[in-house]
Structure formats: C-alpha cells, structure tokens
C-alpha cells in the first residue's frame, strides 16, 4: 500500500488555517460545523492522494472557498 501524501488531520489543519488566518473568517465550531469541515478535509485528502498532478494547497483552498461561499 502506498503511503498517503497527506492525511485528513493535516488537511484539516491547513483548511482551518486558510479559513481563519488567511481569509480572516470566524468559525463557530459546533457539531455540524465540525462534521462539515472534517468531511471537507477528508475530501481534500482523498483528492490529493488519488491524483498525481494536483497541488495540495490549491485543492484545499478551492474546497475552503466553496465552503465559505455556501456558508456566508
């Protein structure tokens, strides 16, 4: 089995850093938000690990921006 390029936990860390620090967005972490963000991190990790020609931070930023658009 091939070692993953990125784990869900690392993707979650990058995702939260991007949203809170780089985009200056406040997040209230309740059960629903935690579930959504964790699923987003898993989706990012899966995409990054399955595709060879992706740039990890671009995948994470794109998913984060979609999330932010949907949760204004």
mmCIF file of the C-alpha atoms, coordinates in Angstrom:
data_MODEL
# 
_entry.id   MODEL 
# 
loop_
_atom_site.group_PDB 
_atom_site.id 
_atom_site.type_symbol 
_atom_site.label_atom_id 
_atom_site.label_alt_id 
_atom_site.label_comp_id 
_atom_site.label_asym_id 
_atom_site.label_entity_id 
_atom_site.label_seq_id 
_atom_site.pdbx_PDB_ins_code 
_atom_site.Cartn_x 
_atom_site.Cartn_y 
_atom_site.Cartn_z 
_atom_site.occupancy 
_atom_site.B_iso_or_equiv 
_atom_site.pdbx_formal_charge 
_atom_site.auth_seq_id 
_atom_site.auth_comp_id 
_atom_site.auth_asym_id 
_atom_site.auth_atom_id 
_atom_site.pdbx_PDB_model_num 
ATOM 1  C CA . UNK A 1 1  ? 0.000   0.000  0.000   1.00 0.00 ? 1  UNK A CA 1 
ATOM 2  C CA . UNK A 1 2  ? 1.310   3.410  -0.983  1.00 0.00 ? 2  UNK A CA 1 
ATOM 3  C CA . UNK A 1 3  ? 1.888   5.954  1.779   1.00 0.00 ? 3  UNK A CA 1 
ATOM 4  C CA . UNK A 1 4  ? -0.596  8.854  1.507   1.00 0.00 ? 4  UNK A CA 1 
ATOM 5  C CA . UNK A 1 5  ? 0.752   12.266 0.533   1.00 0.00 ? 5  UNK A CA 1 
ATOM 6  C CA . UNK A 1 6  ? -1.451  13.945 3.116   1.00 0.00 ? 6  UNK A CA 1 
ATOM 7  C CA . UNK A 1 7  ? -3.653  12.787 5.989   1.00 0.00 ? 7  UNK A CA 1 
ATOM 8  C CA . UNK A 1 8  ? -7.107  14.028 6.886   1.00 0.00 ? 8  UNK A CA 1 
ATOM 9  C CA . UNK A 1 9  ? -5.652  15.639 10.009  1.00 0.00 ? 9  UNK A CA 1 
ATOM 10 C CA . UNK A 1 10 ? -3.049  17.599 8.060   1.00 0.00 ? 10 UNK A CA 1 
ATOM 11 C CA . UNK A 1 11 ? -5.687  18.662 5.527   1.00 0.00 ? 11 UNK A CA 1 
ATOM 12 C CA . UNK A 1 12 ? -7.919  19.789 8.408   1.00 0.00 ? 12 UNK A CA 1 
ATOM 13 C CA . UNK A 1 13 ? -5.095  21.862 9.852   1.00 0.00 ? 13 UNK A CA 1 
ATOM 14 C CA . UNK A 1 14 ? -4.404  23.538 6.504   1.00 0.00 ? 14 UNK A CA 1 
ATOM 15 C CA . UNK A 1 15 ? -8.141  24.061 5.920   1.00 0.00 ? 15 UNK A CA 1 
ATOM 16 C CA . UNK A 1 16 ? -8.701  25.776 9.268   1.00 0.00 ? 16 UNK A CA 1 
ATOM 17 C CA . UNK A 1 17 ? -5.555  27.875 8.885   1.00 0.00 ? 17 UNK A CA 1 
ATOM 18 C CA . UNK A 1 18 ? -6.668  29.019 5.448   1.00 0.00 ? 18 UNK A CA 1 
ATOM 19 C CA . UNK A 1 19 ? -10.185 29.925 6.592   1.00 0.00 ? 19 UNK A CA 1 
ATOM 20 C CA . UNK A 1 20 ? -9.337  31.577 9.925   1.00 0.00 ? 20 UNK A CA 1 
ATOM 21 C CA . UNK A 1 21 ? -5.919  33.135 9.268   1.00 0.00 ? 21 UNK A CA 1 
ATOM 22 C CA . UNK A 1 22 ? -5.683  33.793 5.541   1.00 0.00 ? 22 UNK A CA 1 
ATOM 23 C CA . UNK A 1 23 ? -9.344  34.630 4.930   1.00 0.00 ? 23 UNK A CA 1 
ATOM 24 C CA . UNK A 1 24 ? -9.900  36.231 8.366   1.00 0.00 ? 24 UNK A CA 1 
ATOM 25 C CA . UNK A 1 25 ? -13.163 34.371 8.824   1.00 0.00 ? 25 UNK A CA 1 
ATOM 26 C CA . UNK A 1 26 ? -14.529 33.472 12.213  1.00 0.00 ? 26 UNK A CA 1 
ATOM 27 C CA . UNK A 1 27 ? -15.805 29.928 12.663  1.00 0.00 ? 27 UNK A CA 1 
ATOM 28 C CA . UNK A 1 28 ? -18.062 28.776 15.443  1.00 0.00 ? 28 UNK A CA 1 
ATOM 29 C CA . UNK A 1 29 ? -17.156 25.121 15.932  1.00 0.00 ? 29 UNK A CA 1 
ATOM 30 C CA . UNK A 1 30 ? -20.349 23.279 16.786  1.00 0.00 ? 30 UNK A CA 1 
ATOM 31 C CA . UNK A 1 31 ? -21.141 19.645 15.974  1.00 0.00 ? 31 UNK A CA 1 
ATOM 32 C CA . UNK A 1 32 ? -22.478 20.389 12.491  1.00 0.00 ? 32 UNK A CA 1 
ATOM 33 C CA . UNK A 1 33 ? -19.595 22.674 11.527  1.00 0.00 ? 33 UNK A CA 1 
ATOM 34 C CA . UNK A 1 34 ? -17.048 20.192 12.855  1.00 0.00 ? 34 UNK A CA 1 
ATOM 35 C CA . UNK A 1 35 ? -18.696 17.417 10.834  1.00 0.00 ? 35 UNK A CA 1 
ATOM 36 C CA . UNK A 1 36 ? -18.742 19.538 7.653   1.00 0.00 ? 36 UNK A CA 1 
ATOM 37 C CA . UNK A 1 37 ? -15.139 20.698 7.998   1.00 0.00 ? 37 UNK A CA 1 
ATOM 38 C CA . UNK A 1 38 ? -13.904 17.199 8.837   1.00 0.00 ? 38 UNK A CA 1 
ATOM 39 C CA . UNK A 1 39 ? -15.665 15.830 5.751   1.00 0.00 ? 39 UNK A CA 1 
ATOM 40 C CA . UNK A 1 40 ? -14.139 18.625 3.672   1.00 0.00 ? 40 UNK A CA 1 
ATOM 41 C CA . UNK A 1 41 ? -10.685 17.721 4.980   1.00 0.00 ? 41 UNK A CA 1 
ATOM 42 C CA . UNK A 1 42 ? -11.284 14.058 4.113   1.00 0.00 ? 42 UNK A CA 1 
ATOM 43 C CA . UNK A 1 43 ? -12.409 15.053 0.615   1.00 0.00 ? 43 UNK A CA 1 
ATOM 44 C CA . UNK A 1 44 ? -9.268  17.157 0.183   1.00 0.00 ? 44 UNK A CA 1 
ATOM 45 C CA . UNK A 1 45 ? -7.011  14.347 1.414   1.00 0.00 ? 45 UNK A CA 1 
ATOM 46 C CA . UNK A 1 46 ? -8.713  11.824 -0.870  1.00 0.00 ? 46 UNK A CA 1 
ATOM 47 C CA . UNK A 1 47 ? -8.356  14.092 -3.910  1.00 0.00 ? 47 UNK A CA 1 
ATOM 48 C CA . UNK A 1 48 ? -4.722  14.887 -3.153  1.00 0.00 ? 48 UNK A CA 1 
ATOM 49 C CA . UNK A 1 49 ? -3.827  11.240 -2.538  1.00 0.00 ? 49 UNK A CA 1 
ATOM 50 C CA . UNK A 1 50 ? -5.676  9.868  -5.580  1.00 0.00 ? 50 UNK A CA 1 
ATOM 51 C CA . UNK A 1 51 ? -4.483  12.327 -8.210  1.00 0.00 ? 51 UNK A CA 1 
ATOM 52 C CA . UNK A 1 52 ? -0.845  12.756 -9.197  1.00 0.00 ? 52 UNK A CA 1 
ATOM 53 C CA . UNK A 1 53 ? -0.949  16.184 -10.799 1.00 0.00 ? 53 UNK A CA 1 
ATOM 54 C CA . UNK A 1 54 ? -2.672  18.252 -8.108  1.00 0.00 ? 54 UNK A CA 1 
ATOM 55 C CA . UNK A 1 55 ? -1.134  20.887 -5.888  1.00 0.00 ? 55 UNK A CA 1 
ATOM 56 C CA . UNK A 1 56 ? -2.303  20.193 -2.309  1.00 0.00 ? 56 UNK A CA 1 
ATOM 57 C CA . UNK A 1 57 ? -2.805  23.772 -1.146  1.00 0.00 ? 57 UNK A CA 1 
ATOM 58 C CA . UNK A 1 58 ? -4.814  24.592 -4.283  1.00 0.00 ? 58 UNK A CA 1 
ATOM 59 C CA . UNK A 1 59 ? -7.184  21.677 -3.641  1.00 0.00 ? 59 UNK A CA 1 
ATOM 60 C CA . UNK A 1 60 ? -7.649  22.716 -0.015  1.00 0.00 ? 60 UNK A CA 1 
ATOM 61 C CA . UNK A 1 61 ? -8.136  26.399 -0.871  1.00 0.00 ? 61 UNK A CA 1 
ATOM 62 C CA . UNK A 1 62 ? -10.700 25.580 -3.576  1.00 0.00 ? 62 UNK A CA 1 
ATOM 63 C CA . UNK A 1 63 ? -12.726 23.424 -1.191  1.00 0.00 ? 63 UNK A CA 1 
ATOM 64 C CA . UNK A 1 64 ? -12.457 26.048 1.549   1.00 0.00 ? 64 UNK A CA 1 
ATOM 65 C CA . UNK A 1 65 ? -13.655 28.779 -0.803  1.00 0.00 ? 65 UNK A CA 1 
ATOM 66 C CA . UNK A 1 66 ? -16.656 26.652 -1.833  1.00 0.00 ? 66 UNK A CA 1 
ATOM 67 C CA . UNK A 1 67 ? -17.456 26.091 1.834   1.00 0.00 ? 67 UNK A CA 1 
ATOM 68 C CA . UNK A 1 68 ? -17.174 29.807 2.607   1.00 0.00 ? 68 UNK A CA 1 
ATOM 69 C CA . UNK A 1 69 ? -19.440 30.718 -0.332  1.00 0.00 ? 69 UNK A CA 1 
ATOM 70 C CA . UNK A 1 70 ? -22.072 28.243 0.866   1.00 0.00 ? 70 UNK A CA 1 
ATOM 71 C CA . UNK A 1 71 ? -21.872 29.461 4.479   1.00 0.00 ? 71 UNK A CA 1 
ATOM 72 C CA . UNK A 1 72 ? -21.948 33.246 4.255   1.00 0.00 ? 72 UNK A CA 1 
# 
